Amino acid sequence: METPTQNTRRKALGRGLEELFQIEPMNFDSLEEKIIESTPREEIVEIPISELRSNPYQPRKNFDEKALQELADSIREHGVFQPIIAKKSIKGYEIIAGERRVKASALAGKETIPAIIRQFSDADMMEIALLENLQREDLNAVEEAIAYKKLIQELSITQEELAKKLGKSRSHITNMLGILNLPEEVKDMIMDEKISMSHARVLSKIENPEVVKDLAQRIVMEKLSVHQVEDLSSEDLYEKKNKTRKHVASTNEYKVVEEELSEKLGTKVKIKNGKIEISFVNNNDLNRLLEMIGFNN
């Protein structure tokens, strides 16, 4: 006979993402922790790596080979500390979360990997894959923008609602989505890491595609800084910035400064009572912010 504790655990196992995503802000580590905590140890199984396939909704196409090798070395010595999450498919399994662990385990010569099997829907698989990559991986600007767009579509939410859930500024979401409107050849340069995210955000504000292409080539050939690109494109940006600022009217005297800082840092910034509050989602996000402001300790 099932005990009350087991019964509660069974109910937890049946929860879909609708309930699991009631986390403000959405955080993959918290989500994965909930799934792992609700899984009895005896239900964590070893799956042959040869039977695992990538999540079809995985936004990341390129993996850092050096980082994978470092993880493989750790797995070879210590094993896999945290099980992956997978879904049974018609043939074998599809990885819902933990593809880096799978690739690294294969590099380490492992034949199996610990896994939790869940029958999530395709929509659930997409949301988990996008969330994991946004908060755990170093996506390039195009991959990040695609992830935001898919989350907005799949969750049927606004840019502002997504910003709140991810602990980002609304302007950051808007600016990243603008990158998807860049010419294909420029997006390829971003994917190939020839152009940085900061450069891409400046280029995305320029309406003339020919100017964008020309500046993109100059960034690569002349190694232009972000500030230089801003200066070169000032005429194209001027009108657009003016349009934006006409809508910024607010009783908050620091509103414009907050929005400028939020855009630069890619997260929420609040100025109140003589203090500047900068939001971050997790340790990786905090380290990113510290690097941006020149804190190297």
Summary of the structure (lengths in Angstrom):
residues: 297
radius of gyration: 21.7
end to end distance: 55.9
largest distance: 74.3
contacts: 837
relative contact order: 0.09
helix: 58%
strand: 10%
